[in-house]
Amino acid sequence: MERDLLRYLPLEIVTNILSRLSIENIGTCKCVCKPWLNLIESDPFVKSHLSKSAPALAVCVRVNVIGLEECAKWFNVLKLEDNHDLITKFEFPQPSAIQGSANGLLLLKNPHSDCFHVCNPITREFAEFHGPRCSSFDDGYGFGVNKISGQHKVVYCNAKYGFHVYTLETGSSWRCVEAVAPLFDRLYHTVGALISGNLHWVVQHGWGIPYVCCFDLETERFSTFYLPATNRQSIKPKLYTFGDHLCFRDDKEDDDAFWLLKEYEHPEKGWSKVLFNMKEPYYSLSMLMKGEDEDAYKFFFPIKVYRDGDMLILWDQNSQFFTNSIFLTPSLLSLERNLGLDNVISF
């Protein structure tokens, strides 16, 4: 009876049930029968599962070994709930650092060349493409999805060479953004923070006040707004995606705090200060802010606040490691089947 019930359930009910399973259990369900395999690999199911998938954290650790040109890279994808269990881990074939995340895909950049990779850690696929031939120092990157068309876009920005966009589709090439970009000659923290279909970087022009440059992935137009008014002369401002909010970390604060943009539609009035207490026996955040351990500050990254008030933080105070991380919503999105890319490689 149970077997017959599953066989004759309406397709939309089967889809609803399976799409609520964890990414690990979905992999098992693909092996049950061919109809389920076809269902799970279909575009509607991939979108349905993505909308219900719990956010995770992708972490890349590269060990710097003196005398070696290339270092081993390990990527871990961790759950943000329960015991922070490991979802998957892998070693990527080429030297890479995380430069963005969207729809379960990671944007990876080879630090030794102009080579980009878009990778899905769950399906173990990646596609390679090269950056625009104007790479220089102070490059910035961003990765996001056009909410209306569903197009995945990679953005390159540089104060001298402007903004360029690469759409993830077969036959695509880099194109220059036509809209006039805001003036800046310095870019802080190269990874663009993605919120509400917009990418954000902290930039500065001359000796002026650092501000936020916002790029709309749909219209490909720009807007700007300022950082919290309490301290706009930060030496090393960093902007992150923190849940559904922009998160700003100011290295000149004397207390343990960061800022959240809780009213995105009114950024000039929407910043809220969040205080926290770091339970670390050897270092305090105030010591890091004063530059007593610069390497420890470099790898400070707020991740999640839990219901009991505890906060999960990525903090690497060992200068022998380079660590970067980003939010990732695990998905079954296939670069080949769903996006139609023809240069997809499995690893």
Secondary structure, DSSP 4 states (H G I P E B T S, - for coil): -HHHHHHHS-HHHHHHHHHTS-HHHHHHHTTT-HHHHHHHTSHHHHHHHHHHPPPEEEEEEEE--TT-SS--EEEEEEESSTT--EEEEE--SS--EEEEEETTEEEEE-TTSSEEEEEETTTTEEEEEEPPTT--TT-EEEEEE-TTT--EEEEEEETTTEEEEEESSTT---EE--SPPPP-SEEEEEEEEEETTEEEEEEE-TTS--EEEEEETTT--EEEEE--TT----SS-EEEEETTEEEEE-TT-SSSEEEEE--TTSTTT-EEEEE-----SS--HHHHHTTTTHHHHHTEEEEEE-TTS-EEEEE---TTEEEEEEEE------TTTTT--SSEEE-
